[in-house]
Amino acid sequence: MLSPEMSSSKEIVLTNQEAQIIFGRHDEHLRLLEDLLGVEIFARGNVVKMKGDPEDIEKAHKTFENLRHKVHRMKYLSPADIFDAMPDEKDKQVQIVETQQQKQFKSDDAILIRSKKEAIFPRSPHQRSYIKAIRKYSLTVGIGPAGTGKTYLAVALAIESLRNGLFSKVVLTRPALEAGERLGFLPGDLEEKIKPYLQPIYDALFDLLKYEELKRWSERKIIEIIPLAYMRGRTLNDAFIILDEAQNTTGEQMKMFLTRLGANSKAVVTGDTTQIDLPLSRETSGLVICERVLGKMKGVKFVYFNEKDVVRHPLVKRIIKAYEAHYSSQAKKRVSD
């Protein structure tokens, strides 16, 4: 919390029409603006008061002025209009696209959420297809190598959906059993045991949310981060659910996860079938079985990534390609033998 010396406040007076459109139904736009701008917003009648860091307050004030101009031209504001009114996004055009093809992606493919640095846009055709699939289908399965944005984009879309009121909670999970290690044989209490396995999910959340926001939502169980084993017996209604590292599930675990889906819920499964950890094999991996069983099912969408989608260090693309060539050569050799 900011000290009185560091905090600042500002008021802006709106007309009745401006207030009605800018506030949104049940003040939903004000809550979205609080999350995006990192300030506290109080509305009394047509008067809006903002409190927070001086720099954030100036940004918030400019955002409201931009929104006032917008409502003179339209009778309804979408989350995209709210986002577009923010000075950083409008002035800097914060995009992480580098190629001409990426510049041609439609704006509705943008995930309307900011990380601490930038807006999030698809960087490749497969990422674009992935985003569109998650928005459209109740179950989306993203399969491909590490570094292609499978988990990060899914988490970002989950946060976007939560902020827009499409779901009441987000549940993120992954198997806490990798490389043959069982939790019972690891030192420490439960939280210490599972945290290393769930750290990649925390990393994505910390990049997308402020610490205070993540802490508040976690304490209220609006965001849950749990090992896959703790999903058993639950029915998740009105939830956005993500299963990460799905290649390390068994067939039974995958079926258990998929049958947790309740009313008005959406699930995203991510994994890499070339990185299956012991003691699983390709034939017993829950992700491989899921692909085989649900590949043609209506309402389920599979999206595949390759080394061209990698958004990490350029060397990672070459490493993935080299290993794929190696595995392909080994497979051909086994067949010929």
C-alpha positions as semicolon CSV with decimal commas, in nm:
position;residue;x (nm);y (nm);z (nm)
1;M;0,000;0,000;0,000
2;L;0,127;0,348;-0,088
3;S;0,220;0,586;0,193
4;P;0,024;0,915;0,210
5;E;0,335;1,098;0,084
6;M;0,354;0,881;-0,229
7;S;-0,018;0,858;-0,311
8;S;-0,209;1,102;-0,527
9;S;-0,573;1,162;-0,612
10;K;-0,773;1,331;-0,882
11;E;-1,138;1,387;-0,967
12;I;-1,320;1,409;-1,295
13;V;-1,684;1,516;-1,340
14;L;-1,884;1,341;-1,614
15;T;-2,224;1,410;-1,767
16;N;-2,507;1,164;-1,700
17;Q;-2,467;1,005;-2,043
18;E;-2,087;0,981;-2,012
19;A;-2,112;0,819;-1,669
20;Q;-2,372;0,565;-1,778
21;I;-2,164;0,445;-2,076
22;I;-1,817;0,467;-1,919
23;F;-1,913;0,298;-1,592
24;G;-2,069;0,000;-1,770
25;R;-2,326;-0,240;-1,628
26;H;-2,284;-0,273;-1,250
27;D;-1,968;-0,056;-1,280
28;E;-1,790;-0,342;-1,461
29;H;-1,581;-0,099;-1,670
30;L;-1,459;0,078;-1,355
31;R;-1,340;-0,255;-1,210
32;L;-1,162;-0,334;-1,536
33;L;-0,997;0,010;-1,534
34;E;-0,881;-0,044;-1,175
35;D;-0,711;-0,368;-1,274
36;L;-0,556;-0,228;-1,591
37;L;-0,438;0,102;-1,445
38;G;-0,342;-0,010;-1,094
39;V;-0,540;0,266;-0,920
40;E;-0,843;0,280;-0,691
41;I;-1,153;0,429;-0,854
42;F;-1,453;0,559;-0,659
43;A;-1,772;0,683;-0,823
44;R;-2,034;0,896;-0,653
45;G;-2,302;1,008;-0,890
46;N;-2,120;1,150;-1,192
47;V;-1,801;1,228;-1,002
48;V;-1,510;0,987;-1,036
49;K;-1,225;0,997;-0,784
50;M;-0,897;0,816;-0,851
51;K;-0,630;0,733;-0,593
52;G;-0,288;0,577;-0,643
53;D;0,066;0,638;-0,762
54;P;0,100;0,989;-0,917
55;E;0,217;0,849;-1,252
56;D;-0,071;0,598;-1,261
57;I;-0,319;0,873;-1,168
58;E;-0,207;1,086;-1,462
59;K;-0,248;0,787;-1,691
60;A;-0,593;0,714;-1,544
61;H;-0,702;1,076;-1,588
62;K;-0,594;1,074;-1,952
63;T;-0,775;0,742;-2,004
64;F;-1,102;0,892;-1,876
65;E;-1,058;1,192;-2,104
66;N;-1,006;0,957;-2,400
67;L;-1,318;0,764;-2,299
68;R;-1,520;1,086;-2,289
69;H;-1,428;1,149;-2,652
70;K;-1,526;0,794;-2,741
71;V;-1,875;0,809;-2,587
72;H;-1,960;1,112;-2,799
73;R;-1,928;0,882;-3,103
74;M;-2,080;0,560;-2,967
75;K;-2,349;0,442;-2,725
76;Y;-2,164;0,136;-2,596
77;L;-1,807;0,061;-2,484
78;S;-1,652;-0,285;-2,511
79;P;-1,345;-0,400;-2,314
80;A;-1,148;-0,341;-2,635
81;D;-1,259;0,026;-2,633
82;I;-1,153;0,059;-2,269
83;F;-0,814;-0,087;-2,350
84;D;-0,774;0,133;-2,659
85;A;-0,837;0,446;-2,452
86;M;-0,531;0,385;-2,236
87;P;-0,255;0,631;-2,334
88;D;0,030;0,378;-2,334
89;E;-0,146;0,148;-2,576
90;K;-0,269;0,435;-2,793
91;D;0,054;0,635;-2,806
92;K;0,315;0,360;-2,810
93;Q;0,109;0,098;-2,999
94;V;0,266;-0,158;-2,768
95;Q;0,294;-0,458;-2,992
96;I;0,539;-0,742;-2,985
97;V;0,493;-0,815;-3,353
98;E;0,799;-0,797;-3,574
99;T;0,700;-0,926;-3,918
100;Q;0,471;-0,792;-4,187
101;Q;0,254;-1,103;-4,153
102;Q;0,211;-1,038;-3,780
103;K;0,112;-0,676;-3,850
104;Q;-0,174;-0,805;-4,064
105;F;-0,334;-0,997;-3,774
106;K;-0,674;-0,854;-3,692
107;S;-0,710;-0,654;-3,373
108;D;-0,973;-0,890;-3,236
109;D;-0,697;-1,151;-3,204
110;A;-0,525;-0,934;-2,945
111;I;-0,559;-1,050;-2,588
112;L;-0,698;-0,750;-2,407
113;I;-0,470;-0,766;-2,108
114;R;-0,140;-0,604;-2,028
115;S;0,160;-0,768;-1,874
116;K;0,384;-0,538;-1,672
117;K;0,553;-0,430;-1,995
118;E;0,332;-0,465;-2,299
119;A;0,010;-0,570;-2,462
120;I;-0,009;-0,928;-2,578
121;F;-0,059;-1,017;-2,942
122;P;-0,015;-1,339;-3,138
123;R;0,333;-1,373;-3,286
124;S;0,262;-1,648;-3,536
125;P;-0,027;-1,797;-3,735
126;H;-0,040;-2,093;-3,496
127;Q;-0,064;-1,862;-3,194
128;R;-0,342;-1,675;-3,373
129;S;-0,529;-2,001;-3,437
130;Y;-0,473;-2,103;-3,074
131;I;-0,622;-1,780;-2,937
132;K;-0,924;-1,805;-3,167
133;A;-0,975;-2,171;-3,073
134;I;-0,965;-2,102;-2,698
135;R;-1,224;-1,829;-2,738
136;K;-1,453;-2,049;-2,949
137;Y;-1,428;-2,404;-2,809
138;S;-1,507;-2,550;-2,467
139;L;-1,194;-2,766;-2,487
140;T;-0,874;-2,664;-2,667
141;V;-0,559;-2,877;-2,673
142;G;-0,230;-2,705;-2,760
143;I;0,054;-2,942;-2,852
144;G;0,407;-2,836;-2,939
145;P;0,760;-2,766;-2,813
146;A;0,855;-2,548;-2,517
147;G;0,869;-2,174;-2,571
148;T;0,581;-2,151;-2,818
149;G;0,351;-1,962;-2,580
150;K;0,103;-2,244;-2,513
151;T;0,082;-2,190;-2,138
152;Y;0,141;-1,815;-2,135
153;L;-0,133;-1,738;-2,387
154;A;-0,379;-1,970;-2,212
155;V;-0,314;-1,801;-1,876
156;A;-0,347;-1,455;-2,035
157;L;-0,680;-1,550;-2,192
158;A;-0,796;-1,690;-1,859
159;I;-0,718;-1,359;-1,686
160;E;-0,890;-1,168;-1,967
161;S;-1,202;-1,386;-1,932
162;L;-1,202;-1,340;-1,555
163;R;-1,177;-0,963;-1,582
164;N;-1,452;-0,950;-1,843
165;G;-1,686;-1,149;-1,619
166;L;-1,710;-1,453;-1,846
167;F;-1,608;-1,687;-1,563
168;S;-1,603;-1,656;-1,185
169;K;-1,273;-1,837;-1,126
170;V;-0,954;-1,967;-1,288
171;V;-0,802;-2,304;-1,198
172;L;-0,447;-2,385;-1,310
173;T;-0,302;-2,730;-1,262
174;R;-0,022;-2,959;-1,374
175;P;0,095;-3,306;-1,269
176;A;0,324;-3,292;-0,964
177;L;0,497;-3,608;-1,072
178;E;0,785;-3,569;-1,314
179;A;1,111;-3,751;-1,382
180;G;0,998;-4,038;-1,160
181;E;0,983;-3,834;-0,837
182;R;0,692;-3,890;-0,598
183;L;0,584;-3,620;-0,354
184;G;0,595;-3,852;-0,056
185;F;0,968;-3,899;-0,096
186;L;1,049;-3,530;-0,127
187;P;1,149;-3,321;0,179
188;G;0,933;-3,039;0,321
189;D;0,563;-2,971;0,373
190;L;0,303;-2,990;0,095
191;E;0,345;-2,631;-0,024
192;E;0,724;-2,669;-0,041
193;K;0,687;-2,995;-0,231
194;I;0,449;-2,875;-0,500
195;K;0,581;-2,521;-0,558
196;P;0,873;-2,623;-0,788
197;Y;0,631;-2,814;-1,013
198;L;0,388;-2,521;-1,033
199;Q;0,652;-2,246;-1,066
200;P;0,608;-2,199;-1,446
201;I;0,241;-2,115;-1,386
202;Y;0,336;-1,867;-1,112
203;D;0,590;-1,711;-1,351
204;A;0,319;-1,644;-1,611
205;L;0,081;-1,499;-1,350
206;F;0,349;-1,271;-1,201
207;D;0,422;-1,140;-1,549
208;L;0,055;-1,067;-1,614
209;L;-0,066;-0,947;-1,273
210;K;0,059;-0,725;-0,998
211;Y;0,157;-0,913;-0,683
212;E;-0,119;-0,754;-0,473
213;E;-0,381;-0,847;-0,732
214;L;-0,265;-1,208;-0,757
215;K;-0,252;-1,235;-0,377
216;R;-0,606;-1,095;-0,341
217;W;-0,753;-1,327;-0,603
218;S;-0,566;-1,628;-0,463
219;E;-0,687;-1,561;-0,108
220;R;-1,047;-1,538;-0,235
221;K;-1,000;-1,863;-0,435
222;I;-1,077;-1,675;-0,756
223;I;-0,745;-1,808;-0,885
224;E;-0,643;-2,158;-0,775
225;I;-0,307;-2,319;-0,853
226;I;-0,310;-2,685;-0,753
227;P;-0,152;-3,021;-0,838
228;L;-0,358;-3,239;-1,070
229;A;-0,417;-3,499;-0,798
230;Y;-0,624;-3,242;-0,604
231;M;-0,874;-3,214;-0,890
232;R;-1,024;-3,556;-0,820
233;G;-1,385;-3,548;-0,700
234;R;-1,446;-3,186;-0,796
235;T;-1,693;-3,041;-1,046
236;L;-1,583;-2,700;-1,168
237;N;-1,869;-2,475;-1,276
238;D;-1,826;-2,128;-1,427
239;A;-1,449;-2,178;-1,442
240;F;-1,160;-2,139;-1,686
241;I;-0,938;-2,444;-1,629
242;I;-0,584;-2,500;-1,760
243;L;-0,390;-2,827;-1,748
244;D;-0,021;-2,770;-1,820
245;E;0,247;-3,034;-1,899
246;A;-0,030;-3,276;-1,993
247;Q;0,214;-3,516;-2,158
248;N;0,309;-3,626;-1,805
249;T;-0,040;-3,741;-1,715
250;T;-0,161;-4,100;-1,737
251;G;-0,467;-4,190;-1,939
252;E;-0,669;-4,218;-1,617
253;Q;-0,551;-3,877;-1,494
254;M;-0,639;-3,711;-1,823
255;K;-0,988;-3,863;-1,821
256;M;-1,030;-3,751;-1,459
257;F;-0,931;-3,394;-1,550
258;L;-1,154;-3,370;-1,857
259;T;-1,457;-3,495;-1,664
260;R;-1,419;-3,215;-1,404
261;L;-1,565;-2,970;-1,657
262;G;-1,893;-2,828;-1,523
263;A;-2,160;-2,589;-1,650
264;N;-2,033;-2,274;-1,826
265;S;-1,670;-2,385;-1,802
266;K;-1,382;-2,390;-2,047
267;A;-1,068;-2,606;-2,043
268;V;-0,729;-2,569;-2,211
269;V;-0,479;-2,856;-2,216
270;T;-0,115;-2,792;-2,309
271;G;0,178;-3,024;-2,356
272;D;0,466;-3,152;-2,565
273;T;0,449;-3,515;-2,675
274;T;0,827;-3,516;-2,737
275;Q;0,903;-3,440;-2,370
276;I;0,733;-3,723;-2,185
277;D;0,909;-3,788;-1,854
278;L;0,965;-4,127;-1,699
279;P;0,801;-4,358;-1,600
280;L;0,554;-4,275;-1,875
281;S;0,604;-4,377;-2,235
282;R;0,447;-4,229;-2,544
283;E;0,186;-4,503;-2,551
284;T;0,076;-4,444;-2,190
285;S;0,083;-4,061;-2,193
286;G;-0,258;-3,913;-2,122
287;L;-0,198;-3,640;-2,382
288;V;-0,124;-3,892;-2,657
289;I;-0,432;-4,096;-2,563
290;C;-0,643;-3,779;-2,554
291;E;-0,524;-3,689;-2,903
292;R;-0,613;-4,036;-3,028
293;V;-0,955;-4,054;-2,857
294;L;-1,081;-3,695;-2,896
295;G;-0,902;-3,587;-3,212
296;K;-1,219;-3,575;-3,422
297;M;-1,475;-3,498;-3,151
298;K;-1,708;-3,204;-3,208
299;G;-1,649;-2,918;-2,964
300;V;-1,282;-3,005;-2,917
301;K;-1,003;-2,826;-3,105
302;F;-0,640;-2,938;-3,135
303;V;-0,379;-2,675;-3,228
304;Y;-0,024;-2,778;-3,315
305;F;0,292;-2,569;-3,279
306;N;0,643;-2,617;-3,416
307;E;0,988;-2,460;-3,383
308;K;0,879;-2,160;-3,596
309;D;0,645;-2,056;-3,312
310;V;0,919;-2,042;-3,046
311;V;0,935;-1,697;-2,885
312;R;1,238;-1,755;-2,663
313;H;1,607;-1,709;-2,754
314;P;1,664;-1,770;-3,131
315;L;1,899;-2,055;-3,040
316;V;1,604;-2,246;-2,892
317;K;1,448;-2,283;-3,238
318;R;1,765;-2,439;-3,373
319;I;1,797;-2,670;-3,072
320;I;1,439;-2,796;-3,113
321;K;1,489;-2,850;-3,486
322;A;1,815;-3,041;-3,426
323;Y;1,653;-3,271;-3,169
324;E;1,352;-3,334;-3,393
325;A;1,588;-3,435;-3,674
326;H;1,777;-3,663;-3,433
327;Y;1,461;-3,836;-3,306
328;S;1,331;-3,876;-3,661
329;S;1,660;-4,035;-3,767
330;Q;1,654;-4,271;-3,468
331;A;1,294;-4,375;-3,544
332;K;1,380;-4,452;-3,908
333;K;1,681;-4,652;-3,795
334;R;1,467;-4,863;-3,558
335;V;1,220;-4,933;-3,839
336;S;1,495;-5,042;-4,077
337;D;1,648;-5,269;-3,811
